[in-house]
Amino acid sequence: MSILAYTGARMFDGDNWHDDATLVIDGARLLAIGAAPPGMPAPAPANGPRPGGDPAPTFSILIGLVSTEDSDRILETLASLRAQDGAPRHEVILADRRQDAVSARIRAEHPEAVLIPCPPGTPLPEMRAIALDRARGAYVAVTEDHCVPTRDWLLRMEEAFRAAPAGTAAVGGCVENGVCDTSLDWATFLCEYSGLIAPVPDGPARALPGMNVAYRRDVLAGLDRALLTSGFWETTVHPVLAARGQVLYSANAVRMLHKKRFSFGLFAAQRFLYSRYYAGRRFGRAEAARRWAACAMTLALPPLLLFRIARGVLAKRRLRGELASALPHLGVFVLIWAAGEMAGYALGPGDALSRIE
C-alpha cells in the first residue's frame, strides 16, 4: 500500500476511499446473522411482504440516528423522502442510539418510518447492519441523519440501476454542501468530501460515497456479518465487491446535500476519533515495527492532506473561493487528523468507533 494508506480517515481522493478493510475487520464486534444484540429487538423473521399483504418496497433506506449537534436535521431528511417526485415504493428504517425528543417527534410526525432502538454507544456500522435485518426492498439505500436527498433522489437511483451494466452491486452519486454560511461550514465539508462534489463521472467507478449509495439487497445478504459491522461500508464492503468483479456505478444525477452544521469543537473531536480508529486498526500486535514506522510518518501528513483536499476542489473547477476561505480551518483540521493517527498507532483505537457520528 502506498503512502495514501497513511492518510487515515474515511477520505476520498478522487479515485479511492482510503482505509484498511482487512485489518479493520479483525476488530469487529461480531453478531451472528439473524441474532439481536443484548437489549435489542430481534430482527424481522423475513424480509418479504409484511403480514396482511403489504407488498415489499423497491427501496429500503437505512439511517442511523447518532448526531449530537444539528440533531433535528433528520426531520428535513424524512420530509424530503416523503416528498420524493415519481419515486418507487420505499420504506425508511432508522436505527436510533439517541432515543431523545427528536425520536419522539419522528414517531409523531413520520409514522411511516420504522424506529429501532439501539443501546448508547452502538457503532454506526453495527446500527446499519441492524437496520438491514429489517429491510424488505430489492435495493438498500444508505444515508446519514444530517444528509438531505434531492426530491428526485430515489427516481434517479432507480434510473441509474437500470442504466448500469450487468453485475452492478451498488449505485452512488455526488455530494454537495447544504450548509454554506461560514468558512467553518466549508472547511468541515471540504475536509471530508472535496473529491465527491459534482460533477462525478457517469459509469463504473472505483469508489462511491458512503452516505449517497444504494446496494442490491441480495448482494449485502451474501456478505459476512463481520464485514458489515467492522467499519464504514465504503471502506469495508466496497473493496470486497470490486474484488469479486461486481460493478460500483456512479451517476452524477444522484445527488445528496450534506447539511450538518458542526461546531469547531465537535468536528475537531470527530476528525480525531476517526483517525485514531483507522490507525489503531491497521496493524496487529505482532507488527510493532510497522506500527511505529507509520506513527513516525504521521509527522508528514498535514501538508499531504491539505494538498489532496485542494486537488479535489481544483479538479472540479469550482468552489475555489470557498476553498480559500476555508484554508485557515483546514490547516488546523489536518493537524488534528495527523494527531489522531499518531494516537491510534501508539495507543490503539480505544472506543473511537462507538463515538463516531
C-alpha positions in Angstrom: 0.0 0.0 0.0 1.3 3.4 -0.9 1.6 6.4 1.4 -2.0 7.1 0.5 -2.8 4.5 3.1 -1.4 6.7 5.8 -4.0 9.5 5.3 -6.2 8.0 8.0 -9.8 8.7 7.9 -12.6 7.9 5.5 -11.3 10.3 2.8 -11.9 10.2 -0.9 -9.1 11.5 -3.1 -10.9 11.5 -6.4 -10.2 7.8 -7.2 -10.5 5.8 -4.0 -11.6 5.7 -0.4 -8.6 5.0 1.9 -8.8 2.7 4.8 -7.6 -0.8 5.6 -10.6 -3.0 5.3 -8.9 -6.3 6.0 -7.3 -5.3 9.3 -10.3 -3.3 10.4 -12.4 -6.5 10.2 -10.1 -8.1 12.8 -11.5 -5.8 15.4 -15.2 -6.2 14.5 -17.9 -6.5 17.1 -19.3 -9.7 15.7 -23.0 -10.5 15.6 -24.4 -13.8 14.5 -26.6 -13.4 11.4 -30.2 -13.2 12.4 -29.3 -12.6 16.1 -30.1 -9.5 18.0 -27.6 -7.8 20.4 -28.4 -7.7 24.1 -31.3 -5.4 24.8 -32.3 -5.2 21.1 -35.5 -6.3 19.4 -35.0 -9.4 17.2 -34.9 -8.7 13.5 -38.0 -9.4 11.5 -38.3 -13.1 10.7 -38.5 -12.5 7.0 -37.7 -9.7 4.5 -40.7 -10.3 2.3 -44.2 -8.8 2.4 -45.4 -7.9 5.9 -48.4 -9.9 7.4 -51.6 -8.5 5.9 -50.3 -8.4 2.4 -48.3 -5.2 2.4 -46.1 -5.6 -0.6 -42.3 -5.3 -0.3 -40.9 -1.9 -1.4 -38.4 -1.3 -4.1 -36.0 0.7 -1.8 -35.2 0.3 1.9 -33.5 3.4 3.2 -31.2 2.9 6.2 -30.3 5.8 8.5 -28.5 5.8 11.9 -29.6 8.4 14.4 -26.3 9.4 16.0 -25.8 13.2 15.6 -25.3 15.2 18.8 -25.4 18.5 17.1 -27.9 19.7 14.5 -29.8 16.6 15.7 -33.2 17.7 14.3 -31.8 17.7 10.7 -33.2 14.2 10.3 -36.7 15.8 10.2 -35.7 17.6 7.0 -34.3 14.3 5.6 -37.6 12.5 6.3 -39.6 15.3 4.8 -37.6 15.1 1.6 -38.0 11.3 1.5 -41.8 11.7 2.0 -42.0 14.2 -0.8 -39.9 12.3 -3.4 -41.1 13.0 -7.0 -42.0 10.0 -9.0 -40.3 7.7 -6.6 -40.7 4.0 -6.4 -42.3 2.4 -3.3 -39.9 2.8 -0.4 -39.5 2.3 3.4 -37.3 4.2 5.9 -35.6 2.3 8.7 -33.9 4.3 11.5 -31.6 2.7 14.0 -31.6 5.0 17.0 -29.0 5.2 19.7 -30.1 8.6 20.8 -33.7 7.9 21.8 -34.4 11.6 22.6 -37.0 14.3 21.9 -36.3 14.1 18.2 -37.1 10.4 18.2 -40.4 11.2 19.8 -41.1 13.8 17.0 -40.3 11.3 14.4 -42.8 8.8 15.8 -45.5 11.6 15.9 -44.7 13.3 12.6 -43.4 10.4 10.5 -45.2 7.2 11.4 -44.2 5.7 8.1 -40.6 5.4 9.5 -39.5 2.3 11.4 -37.5 3.2 14.5 -35.3 0.6 16.1 -33.8 1.5 19.5 -30.1 0.7 19.9 -28.1 0.8 23.1 -26.0 4.0 23.6 -22.5 3.6 22.1 -23.6 1.1 19.4 -21.2 1.8 16.5 -22.8 3.3 13.4 -21.8 0.4 11.1 -23.4 -2.1 13.5 -26.6 0.1 13.6 -26.8 -0.1 9.8 -26.5 -3.9 9.9 -29.3 -4.0 12.5 -31.5 -1.8 10.2 -30.5 -4.1 7.3 -32.0 -7.0 9.1 -35.4 -5.3 8.8 -35.1 -4.2 5.2 -37.5 -5.7 2.6 -36.6 -3.7 -0.5 -34.9 -5.0 -3.6 -32.4 -2.2 -3.1 -30.9 -0.9 0.2 -30.0 2.8 0.2 -27.8 4.3 2.9 -27.6 7.9 4.0 -26.9 9.8 7.3 -29.1 11.7 9.7 -27.7 15.0 8.6 -28.0 14.5 4.9 -30.9 15.6 2.7 -31.6 14.0 -0.6 -32.8 15.9 -3.6 -36.5 15.5 -4.5 -35.7 13.1 -7.3 -33.1 11.1 -5.4 -34.8 7.7 -5.5 -36.1 8.2 -9.0 -32.5 8.9 -10.2 -31.2 6.0 -8.2 -33.7 3.6 -9.8 -32.8 5.0 -13.3 -29.1 4.5 -12.5 -29.6 0.9 -11.7 -31.5 0.4 -15.0 -28.7 2.1 -16.9 -25.9 0.3 -15.1 -24.3 -2.8 -16.7 -25.0 -6.3 -15.6 -23.2 -7.3 -12.4 -23.7 -3.9 -10.8 -23.8 -4.3 -7.0 -24.2 -0.6 -5.9 -25.0 2.8 -7.3 -23.9 6.2 -5.9 -23.6 9.8 -6.8 -22.2 13.1 -5.8 -22.3 15.1 -2.5 -22.9 18.9 -2.3 -22.6 21.2 0.7 -26.0 22.2 2.1 -24.7 24.4 4.9 -22.7 27.2 3.4 -22.9 30.2 5.7 -19.4 30.4 7.1 -15.8 29.4 6.3 -16.1 26.8 9.0 -19.1 25.3 7.2 -17.0 25.0 4.1 -14.0 23.7 5.9 -15.9 20.8 7.6 -17.4 19.8 4.3 -14.3 20.1 2.1 -12.2 18.2 4.7 -14.3 15.1 4.0 -15.9 15.5 0.6 -13.7 17.5 -1.7 -13.3 14.7 -4.1 -17.0 13.9 -4.3 -18.5 17.3 -5.3 -20.3 17.5 -8.7 -19.6 16.6 -11.3 -18.7 13.0 -10.8 -18.3 10.8 -13.9 -21.2 8.6 -15.0 -20.4 5.0 -15.3 -18.4 2.3 -13.5 -16.4 3.8 -10.6 -13.6 2.8 -8.3 -15.4 4.3 -5.3 -18.8 5.6 -4.1 -19.8 7.9 -1.2 -20.9 6.0 1.9 -23.9 8.3 2.5 -25.2 8.5 -1.0 -25.3 4.9 -2.1 -27.7 2.0 -2.7 -27.0 -1.7 -2.9 -28.8 -4.7 -4.3 -30.1 -6.3 -1.1 -29.2 -9.8 -2.3 -25.6 -8.7 -2.6 -25.5 -7.4 1.0 -27.2 -10.6 2.2 -24.4 -12.6 0.8 -21.7 -10.8 2.8 -20.1 -11.9 6.1 -21.7 -10.1 9.1 -18.2 -9.0 10.3 -17.7 -7.1 7.1 -20.9 -5.1 7.7 -20.2 -4.3 11.3 -16.5 -3.7 11.4 -16.3 -0.4 9.7 -17.9 2.0 7.2 -19.2 0.2 4.2 -17.4 2.4 1.7 -14.1 1.1 3.2 -15.1 -2.5 4.1 -17.8 -3.6 1.7 -16.9 -1.7 -1.5 -13.4 -3.2 -1.9 -14.8 -6.7 -1.5 -17.4 -6.1 -4.1 -14.9 -4.7 -6.5 -12.5 -7.7 -5.8 -15.3 -10.0 -6.8 -15.8 -8.3 -10.1 -19.0 -6.6 -9.2 -19.6 -3.1 -10.5 -19.8 0.1 -8.5 -21.7 2.5 -10.7 -21.6 6.3 -10.4 -24.3 8.6 -11.6 -23.9 12.4 -11.3 -27.8 12.8 -11.2 -27.9 11.0 -7.9 -27.4 14.0 -5.5 -27.2 14.3 -1.8 -26.9 17.5 0.3 -24.6 17.2 3.3 -26.3 19.6 5.9 -24.6 19.1 9.2 -23.7 22.4 11.0 -20.7 21.4 13.1 -19.2 23.4 15.9 -15.5 23.7 15.7 -15.1 21.5 18.8 -17.3 18.7 17.5 -15.7 18.5 14.1 -12.2 18.5 15.7 -13.2 15.7 18.0 -14.8 13.6 15.3 -11.8 14.2 13.0 -9.5 12.9 15.8 -11.7 9.9 16.6 -12.0 8.6 13.1 -8.2 9.0 12.5 -7.5 7.2 15.8 -10.0 4.4 14.9 -8.4 4.0 11.5 -4.8 3.9 12.6 -5.5 1.8 15.7 -6.9 -1.0 13.5 -4.2 -1.0 10.8 -1.6 -3.3 12.4 -1.8 -6.3 14.6 0.1 -6.7 17.9 2.9 -8.6 16.1 3.6 -5.8 13.7 5.1 -3.3 16.2 7.9 -2.2 13.8 5.4 -1.3 11.1 3.1 0.4 13.5 5.8 2.6 15.0 7.1 3.5 11.5 3.6 4.6 10.5 3.4 6.6 13.7 6.5 8.5 12.8 5.2 9.1 9.3 2.2 11.0 10.6 4.5 14.0 11.0 4.5 14.3 7.2 0.7 14.1 6.9 -0.6 17.7 7.3 0.8 19.1 4.0 -0.1 16.0 2.1 -3.7 16.0 3.4 -4.1 19.7 2.6 -2.7 19.1 -0.9 -5.2 16.4 -1.5 -8.2 18.4 -0.3 -7.2 21.3 -2.6 -6.6 19.0 -5.5 -10.1 17.6 -5.1 -11.7 21.0 -5.3 -9.5 22.4 -8.1 -10.1 19.4 -10.3 -13.8 20.3 -10.4 -13.1 23.9 -11.5 -15.5 25.4 -8.9 -15.6 26.4 -5.3 -12.2 28.0 -5.4 -13.2 31.0 -3.3 -14.8 28.7 -0.7 -11.7 26.7 -0.5 -9.6 29.8 0.0 -11.8 31.0 2.8 -11.7 27.5 4.5 -7.9 27.1 4.4 -7.2 28.5 7.9 -9.6 26.0 9.5 -8.4 23.2 7.2 -4.9 23.8 8.3 -6.0 23.1 11.9 -8.1 20.1 10.9 -5.2 18.3 9.1 -3.0 18.8 12.2 -5.8 17.2 14.3 -6.1 14.4 11.7 -2.4 13.6 12.0 -2.6 13.7 15.8 -5.5 11.2 15.7 -3.5 8.8 13.6 -0.4 9.2 15.9 -2.6 8.3 18.9 -4.1 5.3 17.1 -0.7 3.9 16.2 0.7 4.5 19.7 -2.3 3.6 21.8 -4.7 1.7 19.7 -8.3 2.6 18.7 -9.8 2.7 22.2 -13.6 3.3 22.0 -13.3 5.6 18.9 -15.6 3.6 16.6 -18.5 3.8 19.1 -18.2 7.6 19.4 -18.1 8.4 15.7 -21.2 10.1 14.3 
